[in-house]
Amino acid sequence: MTHGFPRPKQPWQLSRRRFVQGLAAGGVLAATPSWLQAAAKGATALDSAPVLSGREIDLVIAETPVNFTGVTRMATTINGSIPAPTLRLREGDDVTIRVTNRLPVATSIHWHGILLPYQMDGVPGISYPGISPGETFVYRFTLRQSGTYWYHSHSGFQEMTGMYGALIIEPRAGERHRADQDYVVQLSDWTDEDPMRAFSKLKVQSDVYNFNQPTFFDFTADVSKLGLQAALEKRQMWNQMRMNPTDLADLSAATLTFLMNGTTPAGNWSGLFQRGDRVRLRFINAASNSFYDVRIPGLKLTVIQADGQDVEPVTVDEFRFGPGETYDVMVEPQDDAYTIFAQSMERSGYARGTLAVQQGLIAPVPEPDPPEWLTMKDMMGAMGGGAMGHDMMKMDSMGQTKMDHSQMSGGMAMDHSMHGMQQGSENPLAKPSSTIRHARTEYGASVDQRVDTPSTNLDDPGIGLRNLSQRGLRPQGHRVQRGLRPQGHRVLTLADLKSIDGVLDDRRPPAREIGAKMDRPFGKPVHHCRAHLITRRQLNLMALPIIKADGFDIIITVQGPGKAGRTVLPA
Ligand SMILES: [Cu+2]
């Protein structure tokens, strides 16, 4: 548990447990048993996880002791490793994957984002009952796509305790981008606690792991900046909504150790390159709860693929991704060593690794940024923009005793034909939609939220990532080639992602309503719902979103214990 990096005493850090960097040699403890040696035959250790390829794969799920932080705990592993073996398969191949369960409980493997017959999807309760103790389930499917994906358990908290691995499908026609080095960079998070215990604590008190709570220090700072009245109103507003402006994650470094390729920050996973190499990094967020903000100080990241789909290459300095998402980036390192830095969104700690010309070299490791408070815009959509123009103080001075958007939407209803007008603009997806007219059924006791000026927010980098250069949190950046204007630190947004095959432009009128159970409903646009977060999934917060197509709008109904709400988003 070394803390090799000096940490300045900043006020926001005083109330927190120190961020655990973990053991340098942390990870799986067990000696390889014989059944595993058979399963791992033919594996080559290019990554920290063994690599398996071909058309026939054997996976064995078992409990394995691990030690990431100084205490020995039981993990759920596939072929005895964390992450699970990287599967390198080939587009067009028929693959047979035999999964044997050596756990005392049922298990499952879900192939995230893979097109396959529903019987092979691996979600218990939907297409099969799961894999019983002692049983071997044979997955057989044809690979109809290529790209960077991953696989994980869909049973209980097994994913959280180690059951996740990379799934790389090589395109039949060869990769679109030539790379001299090709690394999986799989981010995850580990807790020494029994996840069920952590989950029970969250059910009792949802912010039990939030060590960035508004403090008396924050209050006095706000008083001197905003004045006493405004500082009081700011707090009153959040209290009335029964929400918390620092609610960015269920879990934090208070219980988590952040891992890169199954390696603690102190362990420092390293990928090697030679000067002049084009290096492809396949980032996978396999965390149970952590959104990561990823950057490699000194290197531009050229994003070439998102969630397995090739995109028009876009060069940025940083990107955010949530659990379940993948991004492939190309980098061209010129120096000897660079830090791959992935701080968690709530800023309680980071995963970290190194790209270097030889093993053992390191580069400076940044400090996590100070946490930033959520605003009303983050919570409710584009309320701060355009027509409404509310800020947090004004909202309170409207004299509302609770958030009641029916008052705010008065007179602002607009016909859906207005949406058509935006179709002609350059990038309709990046533009906020207009005010929504809500159906009568969207009012009443069962609905606690309506967004009246919805926005896709696709061009918003998100809380904690806005105006980083101006705020002095990142370098001012280089001059762009074409113009002479200095370009600040650029964070990837969804508006930057363009399909390599052109924009999908289907203007057929909607014909029916769809009710769907979705693994990952909208990716980042429904940021607040966070569908792949395991504790939220267990809480049923995103168990059954109902999608209703209505012109250009989509209605998502979210149900959970004690809290039901609807959010209307533009399609
Ligand atoms: Cu998944």
Boltz pocket constraint, residues with backbone or C-beta under 6 A from the ligand:
constraints:
  - pocket:
      binder: B
      contacts: [[A, 110], [A, 112], [A, 113], [A, 152], [A, 324], [A, 519], [A, 532]]
      max_distance: 6.0
